[in-house]
């Protein structure tokens, strides 16, 4: 471990699955961690409103490195996070780890890619991590269908995805903050296996001791569900777009980035399902 861990690190999205685990790992390793949230700040957190910019200067004061991710529910990540990268440079931040998404570099005009390019030319040390679809989506965003219909309901056909555990994303970010060995590089983060949603359903069924199936739904039905859950229309369309890429096979690729960065292989889906078994057992009881 180098001296980076004695620095002050700002973690945005600190109340989410990645940010919460990353904060824990950094504190455990001896870092001083500032936890920023776009929600109402709790104990040990600072409020940073990405939409209005309120709290940005205060959150960055005295900070050496930043883990930066977009809050959910917003489609134009460049508009939200671009000013934060500029403010970080002005504040004297030395390194930024930016989390986007696998495939973000495919379109130079996409908000995520514009954000990546801004960071790459900022003059600060940087890393971009682009995780694939989160395993934890199944015990959060997709849990409603599992609970109420006994099914994973998505418009993804029989395509496979190399799903990644958010704990491995956090471990990768923590490792990049501990060392400069991988500075100024981008990494696509995936799990070590590619599964279709039928296979995912079988693994979850085994853990929940009930039948969970995969049900392909139409994009229109998915749109109605997303809007019904209160997501903004622009964000719902973005979600449908990337789910469409999943169906076309773009989420199947497997990389060794987690092992390169952390020294350990990423968790399997079976390991994730065992660790989160309670969520799916509770879903079975509710059903």
N, C-alpha and C positions, 0 to 999 in steps of 0.2 A: 504494500500500500504506500502511495506517495503522500506528499504533504497536502494534497488537494482536500483530504478529509478534515483538515483543521479549518477549512474555509467556511464561509456562510453561503448556504445554497437555498435559493427560493424554489419551492415546488408549487407550480400552479395545478389546479384541479385536485387539490389535496384531499377533498372529500370523496373523490371517486376511487374506483378499484385500483387503478394503476398508481395514482398519486398517494393514496393512503399507504399502500405497501412500500412504495419508494421512500416515503418519509420515514417509515419504520426502519428500513434497511440502513438509511443514511445515519439516523440517530444511533442505531446499534453500532455503526462503524465509527462513531465519534464526531460526526459533522454537526455544526450548528445549522438547523433547518428552519427556514421561514415557510409556513404553509399558507398559500394564497388560495382563496376560494371565491367564486363569483356569487355564491349564495351568502346568506347571513353568516358572518364570521363567528365561529365559536371560540372557545378557549384555546389560546396558542395559535390562532389563525389571524391573517390579515385579509381584509376585503379588497378585491381587485375587480372592478367592473369592466369587463372587456368591451362592452357596448359603448359606454360613455367615457372610458378611460380613467374614471375616478379611482384613486388609490394606487395608480401605477408608479408614480414617483416615490411615494412612501414605501411601497413594497420592494422597490429596487435599491433603496438607500442602504449602503454598506454591504451589498451582495456581491459575491465573487463569481457565482455560477447560477444558471437558471435552467430548470426543467420546464419546458413550455409546451402546453397542449391546448387545443381549442375546446371550449365548453360545448357540451352536446346541445343539439337543437339549432345550430347555426350553420348555414351553408357556405357563407363567404368568410372562410377562415383568414384570408389575406387581409381583408378589411379590419378584422378584429385584432389579429396578432401582429400585423406589420408595424403598427405604432409601438408595440411593446418591444420589438426587436430594436427599433430605432432608439427608444428610451433606454434600453439596456446598454447600448453602446455609449450613449451620452453619460450614463451613470457610472461608467468604468467597469462594467461586468466583463469578465475575461473569457467566459465560456458559456455557450447555450446548447442544450440538448433539446431538439425539437422533435416532437412526435407527430407524424402525419399518418399515412396509411399506405399499405402496399399497393402499388400501381399509381401512386400520386405523381410519379415522374414521367408517366406515359404521355401526359398532355401539358405542354409548356404554358398553356393559357389557364389551366385550372387554378383555383385559389390556393390549394395546398402547394402546388409546384411553384407558383409565384412567390410564396412565402419561403420555400426552401431556397430558391435562388437569391432572395433578399438576404437570408442568413449567410449563405455561402460567400457573398461578396461584402459582408458587414465589417470585416477586419477582426472580428472576434474568433476565437477558436470555437469549433462547432462540431456537432454530430447530428445527423438526421436518422431517426429510427422510424421505420415504416412497418408496423405490425399488420399481420393478416387478421382475419375475423377472430374476435375474442371467444374463447370457450365460455367465459362467464356470461355471454349473451343468453345462454340457455337457462341460467337460473335468474335472469333479470328480464330483459326485453322479450324473449320468446316464451317466458314461463306462463303467460296468460293462456296461450293456446294449449300448452301441456296440461295446465290445471283444469281448464273448462272444456276442452275437446279431446284431451288425451292424445294430442298431436302437435308436432312441430309444423307450423303452417307458414311456408315460405314459397316464393316463386322461383326456386332455384333448380328445378328438374333433378336429374341424377348426377349433376356435377359434384366434384369433390372439392374440399377445402382443407388446407393445412392449418387448421385452427391452432391458436396459441393461447396458453394460459397467461392471464394478466400478471401473475406472479413472476413469470419469466421475462415479461416486458420490463417490469420494475427492476428485476435483478440486472438486466442488461443496461438500463439507464444508470443504475447505481454504479455498476462497474465502469462505465464510460466516464462518470464523474470522479472516479477514484484515480484515474490514470490519464495521461496524455498520449498513450501509445497508439490510440486509434483516432486521434484528432483529425478533423476535416475529412471525415468519411461518412457515407450514408450506408445504412444496413436495412435490408428487408428481413423482418423477423417472422419466423414461422415455427409451427410445431414440427415434430420429426416424422409425422405421418399425414397422409391425405385421406379423408373420409368423406363419403357422401352422407346425406342426411338420413338415409335408411340405416346406415351403419351407426350413426350417432344415436338414432332412436333405439336401436338394439342394445347399445351400451347403457343408455339411460334406463331402459326397461329392466335390465339385469339389476341395476343398483336400486331402483325404486320397487322392484318386485311386483311390477304391473306392466301391462302392455302400453307402450308409448310408440306411436307410429309417426311416419313422416307423411304429410299431406301437402301436395303441391297446390298452391292457390294461384289465381290469376294476379297479374300486376294491379288490375283494378280493385280486386278484393283486398290486396295488401295495402293499396293507397287508402281505401276506406278505413281500414283498421288503424293505420298510422294517423290519419286525420282525426279519427274517433278517439285516439289516445291523447289528442291535444297537440300533436306536432305541427309546426308551421308548414304551410303548403310547400314552400321552397325546399325545406329540409326533407320533407316526405319525397319529393321528386328526386333529390340527391340520393336518398336511400334506395329508391327504386332503380336508379341508374347503376349503383354499385352492386345491387343484388342481380341486376341483369348481367353484369360482367362476371359475377360468380357463376351464373347459369351457363355462360359461354366458356367456362373453364379457366378463367384467369386467376382463380384463387387456389389452384391445385399445386402450384410450384412449391418446392421444399428447399430451404436454404440451411446452411450450417452456421448462420450468424450468431445465434444464441450461444452455441458452443465456443465459437471464436472469441466472443466478447467475455463470457462468464467462465468458460472452462468446463461447463457441464451441459449435458444434453437437455433439451426442453422436456417438460412433463408430457406424458401421453394423455389422450382423452380419457382413457380408463382411470388414470390416476386422478384427473380432475373430477370425474364423476363420483369416485369414492369419497373424495374430500368434500364434495358438495351434496352428498347423498341426502342430507336432511331436507334440502329444498325440494327434491323430487319426491321424497316420501310424503312430505307435507302436501305436495300437489296431488298425490294419490288420495290422501285423506279428504282433501277438499272436493275432489271429483266424486 
